[in-house]
Amino acid sequence: TVQGSGASSPLVGQAVIVPGVITRVNNNGFYLQDATGDGNPATSDALFVFTGSTPYAAVAVGNAVQVSGTVAEFATGGSTVTQLTNVSAIVLTGTNQTIAPTPIVFPTANEGDLEKIEGMLVRIQGPFTIGQNAYQARYGQLSLAAGGRLENPTNRYRPGTPEIAALESSNARRRLILDDGSSLQNMSVMPYLGAGALPRAGDQLSGALIGVVDYGPRTQNATPGDYR
C-alpha cells in the first residue's frame, strides 16, 4: 500500500505503521518486507526504513517488526526511492522469520521494471559479465550485465538511428550494479575478492545473485542512477 503502483508513493508525508520481516541491514537503515505480500505484481512488497545511525535492538535480519514512521521519497540518482523516515518506534513481534527470494526474469522486458520490486529480496539468474571494477574498492560496486558485456551503441551504429535506440534500451534492461549496501568509502577490506584476485572486466559470474533491489548513483556519476 505504501509503495503503490507508480514511481512514487501515494502516501508521501503520511504517518504509517508497517509490519514486516527484516531482510537486510545497512549502516543507515534496513529493508522490511511483507511476509505474505498482496499478490499484485505491480506493487512492491518491501520498503527501505531509514534510521541514520540510530541503533535499535530489534533490528536484525529475520526479525519481524512493526515500524512507525513517515512515508517519504528519497531523491537519488535522478529518481526517487520510497522509504520510511522519522522513525518513532520499532516493535519486535517475532524472530527467526524467513523471506523466500522472489525469482525475477532478467533482462527485464521494459526499462524501469525493477521499480515494481524495489526493496524486495530477489533471485536473479545468471550468467553475468563484469563491465568494470574501477569503483570496487571505493564504493563497493561492480557493474554487471546479463549475458555478455555491454557495447557503446555508437561503436556499432550511427547516432539517431533506430538501431541506436534499440541497443540503448537493451543495455539499460541488461545492466545491474552489484553494490555492497554500504555508504562507507575506501574500506580496508575490499568486497567481492575471489580466490585472492580482483574480478576483472570481462570475467563472468555464473549461478544466481540473491539480494535486495535498490536504486541509486552509478559509480562516480550522481545521475543517471541505476538499479542495484
TORRODREN-69945 format. One record per residue (C-alpha): residue number from 1; residue in three letters; x, y, z. Coordinates in steps of 0.25 Angstrom, whole numbers, m for minus. Example, Ala and Ser with C-alpha at 12.3 -4.5 7.8 and 13.67 -1.06 7.14 Angstrom:
REM TORRODREN-69945
NODE    n  res   east  north     up
NODE    1  ALA     49    m18     31
NODE    2  SER     55     m4     29
END
This chain:
REM TORRODREN-69945
NODE    n  res   east  north     up
NODE    1  THR      0      0      0
NODE    2  VAL     11     10      3
NODE    3  GLN     19      6     m9
NODE    4  GLY      7      8    m19
NODE    5  SER      8      4    m33
NODE    6  GLY     14     17    m38
NODE    7  ALA     28     23    m38
NODE    8  SER     25     30    m24
NODE    9  SER     17     26    m12
NODE   10  PRO      2     31    m11
NODE   11  LEU      4     33      4
NODE   12  VAL     16     43      4
NODE   13  GLY     16     51     16
NODE   14  GLN      7     42     24
NODE   15  ALA     10     35     37
NODE   16  VAL      8     20     36
NODE   17  ILE     11      7     44
NODE   18  VAL     16     m4     35
NODE   19  PRO     19    m19     39
NODE   20  GLY     29    m28     32
NODE   21  VAL     41    m36     33
NODE   22  ILE     55    m30     32
NODE   23  THR     63    m36     20
NODE   24  ARG     75    m27     21
NODE   25  VAL     82    m17     30
NODE   26  ASN     91     m6     24
NODE   27  ASN     99      4     32
NODE   28  ASN     88     15     31
NODE   29  GLY     75      6     31
NODE   30  PHE     69     m7     27
NODE   31  TYR     59    m13     18
NODE   32  LEU     46    m18     22
NODE   33  GLN     37    m28     14
NODE   34  ASP     23    m33     16
NODE   35  ALA     23    m48     19
NODE   36  THR     11    m51     10
NODE   37  GLY     10    m39      0
NODE   38  ASP     m2    m34     m7
NODE   39  GLY     m1    m43    m19
NODE   40  ASN      0    m31    m28
NODE   41  PRO     12    m31    m37
NODE   42  ALA     11    m16    m40
NODE   43  THR     14    m13    m25
NODE   44  SER     26    m16    m17
NODE   45  ASP     24    m23     m4
NODE   46  ALA     36    m17      3
NODE   47  LEU     42     m3      8
NODE   48  PHE     55      3     12
NODE   49  VAL     54      9     26
NODE   50  PHE     64     20     28
NODE   51  THR     69     21     42
NODE   52  GLY     82     28     40
NODE   53  SER     92     23     51
NODE   54  THR     81     21     62
NODE   55  PRO     83      7     68
NODE   56  TYR     70     m1     70
NODE   57  ALA     71    m14     78
NODE   58  ALA     60    m21     69
NODE   59  VAL     67    m18     56
NODE   60  ALA     73    m31     51
NODE   61  VAL     71    m40     39
NODE   62  GLY     60    m50     41
NODE   63  ASN     53    m41     52
NODE   64  ALA     38    m38     50
NODE   65  VAL     35    m24     54
NODE   66  GLN     25    m12     53
NODE   67  VAL     31      1     49
NODE   68  SER     24     14     52
NODE   69  GLY     29     25     42
NODE   70  THR     26     35     31
NODE   71  VAL     26     32     17
NODE   72  ALA     36     39      8
NODE   73  GLU     42     39     m6
NODE   74  PHE     57     40     m5
NODE   75  ALA     64     47    m17
NODE   76  THR     75     39    m22
NODE   77  GLY     82     36    m36
NODE   78  GLY     72     45    m43
NODE   79  SER     60     38    m38
NODE   80  THR     54     35    m24
NODE   81  VAL     53     23    m15
NODE   82  THR     41     21     m6
NODE   83  GLN     45     19      9
NODE   84  LEU     40     21     23
NODE   85  THR     47     33     31
NODE   86  ASN     45     40     44
NODE   87  VAL     44     26     51
NODE   88  SER     37     27     64
NODE   89  ALA     36     13     68
NODE   90  ILE     41     m1     64
NODE   91  VAL     34    m12     72
NODE   92  LEU     39    m26     71
NODE   93  THR     27    m36     68
NODE   94  GLY     35    m49     65
NODE   95  THR     49    m55     62
NODE   96  ASN     55    m65     52
NODE   97  GLN     46    m62     41
NODE   98  THR     50    m64     26
NODE   99  ILE     46    m58     13
NODE  100  ALA     48    m66      1
NODE  101  PRO     55    m58    m10
NODE  102  THR     45    m55    m22
NODE  103  PRO     51    m60    m35
NODE  104  ILE     51    m50    m46
NODE  105  VAL     53    m50    m61
NODE  106  PHE     65    m42    m65
NODE  107  PRO     68    m35    m74
NODE  108  THR     55    m28    m71
NODE  109  ALA     44    m27    m82
NODE  110  ASN     44    m12    m81
NODE  111  GLU     53     m1    m75
NODE  112  GLY     49      2    m61
NODE  113  ASP     42    m11    m58
NODE  114  LEU     50    m13    m45
NODE  115  GLU     42     m1    m39
NODE  116  LYS     32    m12    m36
NODE  117  ILE     41    m20    m27
NODE  118  GLU     48     m8    m21
NODE  119  GLY     53    m12     m7
NODE  120  MET     50    m27     m9
NODE  121  LEU     59    m39     m7
NODE  122  VAL     60    m45    m21
NODE  123  ARG     68    m56    m28
NODE  124  ILE     73    m53    m42
NODE  125  GLN     79    m64    m50
NODE  126  GLY     92    m62    m57
NODE  127  PRO    101    m62    m64
NODE  128  PHE    106    m48    m63
NODE  129  THR    118    m41    m69
NODE  130  ILE    126    m31    m61
NODE  131  GLY    127    m18    m69
NODE  132  GLN    136    m10    m60
NODE  133  ASN    142    m11    m46
NODE  134  ALA    148      3    m44
NODE  135  TYR    139      6    m32
NODE  136  GLN    140     m7    m25
NODE  137  ALA    149     m2    m15
NODE  138  ARG    144     12    m13
NODE  139  TYR    129     10    m14
NODE  140  GLY    127     m5    m13
NODE  141  GLN    121     m6    m27
NODE  142  LEU    123    m15    m39
NODE  143  SER    116    m12    m52
NODE  144  LEU    109    m25    m57
NODE  145  ALA    102    m28    m70
NODE  146  ALA     93    m40    m72
NODE  147  GLY    100    m49    m82
NODE  148  GLY    111    m43    m90
NODE  149  ARG    118    m29    m88
NODE  150  LEU    110    m16    m92
NODE  151  GLU    115     m9   m104
NODE  152  ASN    114      6   m106
NODE  153  PRO    103      8   m117
NODE  154  THR    111     18   m125
NODE  155  ASN    122      8   m126
NODE  156  ARG    113      0   m136
NODE  157  TYR    102      9   m141
NODE  158  ARG    100     23   m146
NODE  159  PRO     95     33   m136
NODE  160  GLY     80     36   m137
NODE  161  THR     77     23   m143
NODE  162  PRO     66     13   m139
NODE  163  GLU     77      3   m136
NODE  164  ILE     84     12   m127
NODE  165  ALA     71     13   m119
NODE  166  ALA     69     m2   m119
NODE  167  LEU     83     m4   m113
NODE  168  GLU     82      6   m103
NODE  169  SER     69      0    m98
NODE  170  SER     75    m14    m98
NODE  171  ASN     87     m9    m90
NODE  172  ALA     78     m2    m80
NODE  173  ARG     70    m15    m78
NODE  174  ARG     82    m23    m76
NODE  175  ARG     90    m14    m67
NODE  176  LEU     91    m16    m52
NODE  177  ILE    100    m11    m41
NODE  178  LEU    105    m21    m31
NODE  179  ASP    106    m12    m18
NODE  180  ASP    111    m15     m4
NODE  181  GLY    100     m7      2
NODE  182  SER    109      2     10
NODE  183  SER    111     17      9
NODE  184  LEU    125     16     14
NODE  185  GLN    136     18      5
NODE  186  ASN    150     13      3
NODE  187  MET    149      2     13
NODE  188  SER    161     m6     17
NODE  189  VAL    154    m19     13
NODE  190  MET    150    m19     m1
NODE  191  PRO    137    m26     m5
NODE  192  TYR    136    m37    m16
NODE  193  LEU    150    m42    m15
NODE  194  GLY    151    m56    m21
NODE  195  ALA    162    m66    m18
NODE  196  GLY    171    m55    m15
NODE  197  ALA    169    m48    m28
NODE  198  LEU    162    m36    m33
NODE  199  PRO    150    m38    m42
NODE  200  ARG    153    m33    m56
NODE  201  ALA    145    m26    m67
NODE  202  GLY    140    m38    m75
NODE  203  ASP    140    m48    m64
NODE  204  GLN    127    m56    m64
NODE  205  LEU    119    m59    m51
NODE  206  SER    111    m72    m52
NODE  207  GLY     99    m76    m44
NODE  208  ALA     90    m66    m38
NODE  209  LEU     90    m53    m30
NODE  210  ILE     82    m53    m17
NODE  211  GLY     80    m39    m11
NODE  212  VAL     71    m27     m9
NODE  213  VAL     67    m18    m21
NODE  214  ASP     71     m3    m18
NODE  215  TYR     73      9    m27
NODE  216  GLY     84     20    m26
NODE  217  PRO     96     26    m32
NODE  218  ARG    104     18    m42
NODE  219  THR    119     19    m39
NODE  220  GLN    124     33    m39
NODE  221  ASN    112     39    m46
NODE  222  ALA    101     45    m38
NODE  223  THR     92     44    m50
NODE  224  PRO     87     36    m56
NODE  225  GLY     86     25    m46
NODE  226  ASP     83     10    m47
NODE  227  TYR     77     m1    m40
NODE  228  ARG     86     m9    m31
END
